[in-house]
Amino acid sequence: MDERGRELADFLRTRRARVTADQAGLPDDGRVRRVPGLRRDEVARLAGVSTEYYTRLEQGRAQNPSPEVVRALADTLRLDASEREHLTDLFARPAPARRAPVGPQRVRPGLHLMLGTLDHVPAFVLGQRTDVLASNRLAREVLTDFDALPAPRRNLALYYLLDPEARVRVGDWERIAAETVAMLRLEAGRATHDRRLADLVGELTLKSPEFPSWWNDHRVLRRTHGAKHYRHPLVGDLHFSYESFQVPGDTDQTLCVYNVEPGSDTAEALRLLTSWTAPQTVRSPASEPGA
């Protein structure tokens, strides 16, 4: 079984284990359940396929099921939108491995300008593997100064899971870190041959105590909007309502904006933070009064 087949098998098994017979509307048949969740034959019956065929699917031995079968499985396993996307990715025919090295992702100039205009709230652009491709000044103040890091280390997952400061600064750290792992898991379903993603997963497996269990849970997530809480050493608690948008023309880039309520404590705190951390303008002697 190849890597994609193993991923598919593990994903189907873990999703099957979450669904109880009661949730699926199945009567008690008196059989002892040796594992949690639905049995293979129950999933097959509910999805309208044979037990043999479902077994082959779960073992990664059946290729290219019809869209109707994929939808039936997703319904039976009670998958959410991110999980349905992941299941479709896993069933898709894998693209051939790229032989030529792929250059670094670039943020187009217009998007850099947009980040500059969003000077009253944190905003940044994520690329593949949660790489931070660009960020505005408030994002670097509220999270961490990604621009000061070597380019290969400008990564949200590395920050959340390996930087000790993140555990102090990020409110509800465990939830946010686990969601970031789920974002990587979603990407892994379609980026089978991404060597850099494999290297990132390997590093996190070795260095983060929490990462292996979150990764092996096979949770997947496409982050779109929600709430964030940070604790800044200068201005204290900051509460944001974030929105994430796929960049038009480049679906591998995501613009993330941390919005605040006008007139809120967070808005005032950001105003103070902007003032206190603004670059100082050095005046030349000729510009001094009386010079």
Disulfide bonds with the S-S distance in Angstrom:
none
